[in-house]
Amino acid sequence: MSLGWENVRRIHGCIVHIDIIDGMVWIQRNGTEDGIAIELEQAGIPKKNIVLGFHEPDVRQHTGYAVAQIAVFFRWT
């Protein structure tokens, strides 16, 4: 998390968001300098099990990582 104050502006944001969905590691947000996917690979997780969820599904096929999709629908009330 990135949080605190910048002058009179409140800063609150997620730097990294990772989910495990159906045995796959989904990187939903990656605000790291080098990329968390590389660190996951170095820790032994194969590329075929890592989904770059922050990319559109049509773009994922060009990343070298998993091309998984999940149907998630949110209804705001």
C-alpha positions as semicolon CSV with decimal commas, in nm:
position;residue;x (nm);y (nm);z (nm)
1;M;0,000;0,000;0,000
2;S;0,101;0,354;-0,063
3;L;-0,055;0,586;0,188
4;G;0,002;0,915;0,357
5;W;-0,021;1,281;0,270
6;E;0,123;1,492;-0,010
7;N;0,070;1,851;0,104
8;V;-0,309;1,862;0,159
9;R;-0,386;1,565;-0,068
10;R;-0,448;1,221;0,082
11;I;-0,255;0,938;-0,089
12;H;-0,402;0,589;-0,065
13;G;-0,335;0,325;-0,326
14;C;-0,258;-0,036;-0,384
15;I;0,088;-0,102;-0,530
16;V;0,044;-0,476;-0,584
17;H;-0,277;-0,679;-0,597
18;I;-0,248;-1,055;-0,649
19;D;-0,530;-1,310;-0,639
20;I;-0,517;-1,688;-0,659
21;I;-0,811;-1,798;-0,872
22;D;-0,858;-2,163;-0,969
23;G;-0,491;-2,237;-0,897
24;M;-0,367;-1,951;-1,116
25;V;-0,181;-1,646;-0,986
26;W;-0,361;-1,337;-1,114
27;I;-0,166;-1,012;-1,101
28;Q;-0,443;-0,755;-1,091
29;R;-0,225;-0,450;-1,023
30;N;0,151;-0,416;-1,055
31;G;0,300;-0,086;-0,952
32;T;0,649;-0,224;-0,887
33;E;0,952;-0,100;-1,075
34;D;1,072;-0,433;-1,216
35;G;0,747;-0,627;-1,221
36;I;0,622;-0,878;-0,969
37;A;0,575;-1,147;-1,238
38;I;0,952;-1,183;-1,271
39;E;0,985;-1,234;-0,896
40;L;0,710;-1,496;-0,902
41;E;0,893;-1,682;-1,179
42;Q;1,219;-1,668;-0,983
43;A;1,029;-1,815;-0,687
44;G;0,937;-2,115;-0,905
45;I;0,592;-2,031;-1,040
46;P;0,580;-2,114;-1,412
47;K;0,462;-1,850;-1,661
48;K;0,173;-2,077;-1,760
49;N;0,030;-2,026;-1,408
50;I;0,063;-1,647;-1,400
51;V;-0,207;-1,427;-1,550
52;L;-0,141;-1,058;-1,611
53;G;-0,495;-0,960;-1,518
54;F;-0,425;-0,590;-1,563
55;H;-0,399;-0,651;-1,939
56;E;-0,711;-0,685;-2,151
57;P;-0,790;-1,049;-2,235
58;D;-0,707;-0,995;-2,603
59;V;-0,361;-0,861;-2,514
60;R;-0,264;-1,146;-2,279
61;Q;-0,185;-1,383;-2,565
62;H;0,111;-1,161;-2,656
63;T;0,267;-1,145;-2,307
64;G;0,420;-1,492;-2,274
65;Y;0,208;-1,553;-1,963
66;A;-0,118;-1,743;-1,917
67;V;-0,421;-1,649;-2,124
68;A;-0,695;-1,714;-1,869
69;Q;-1,025;-1,541;-1,837
70;I;-1,267;-1,524;-1,551
71;A;-1,623;-1,407;-1,567
72;V;-1,673;-1,160;-1,285
73;F;-1,969;-0,931;-1,284
74;F;-2,021;-0,653;-1,035
75;R;-2,354;-0,489;-0,975
76;W;-2,343;-0,160;-0,795
77;T;-2,650;-0,080;-0,591
